[in-house]
Amino acid sequence: MGVFSRFRDIVNANINSMLDRAENPEKMIRLMIQEMEDTLVEIKASCAGAIASKKKVERLLSQTRKRAEDWNERAQLAVQKGREDLAREALMEKRRFGEEADSLENEMSQYDGLVQQYQEDIQQLEEKLHSVREKQRLLVQRHIHAQKRRRAQEEIRNSASTDAFIRFEQFESRIERMEAEADLVNAFRKPDLEEQFARLEGDEEIEKELEALKARVTGNTQEDLSEKNQE
């Protein structure tokens, strides 16, 4: 397939539709980028060749015009010297170089149009290539996110993950059991000497308060009896 045929196929291609139909979009887009890059290299090479040819024709045109001008001056000189035969020959040469210059000018015009077309094609292809590369970047990001989501879902459903939760719950239960055992140990622990004396002191204060309460109750009762006897 020629470079222009490939270029037209690439430019006219519906990238989104092609990717939607592809079994492996990532592979397909890599191939498309490679095809575009290769085509772009060929078009740039062709454009460079056309520019070089144009410059060559441009130099030849300048030389041809100079030759035509030289023969015109010679014809004038021959007329001044009374050599109409030489003037006639010089004018014929001038015409020949003039016709050749006209042909070269036409060729220059064709090269101008060709170079311009190449440059437009290069611009279109570069824009298309930029668009496809952007799609590739987005596609790669979507693929990465999809892989992460899939791994996360697999991890959730994975039996190893379930076992880990079970082991964690077992470990938590073990800690709670150890805490409960510690509380039981503290509950049945024998009081030390400091605690025993503290309890004695506390008991003594309770006894004193109890005696005082009893005395007040007894005193009130006796007073009530005395009042009743007086009545």
Secondary structure as UniProt FT lines:
FT   HELIX           3..12
FT   HELIX           15..21
FT   HELIX           25..80
FT   TURN            81..82
FT   HELIX           84..157
FT   HELIX           159..187
FT   HELIX           193..230
//
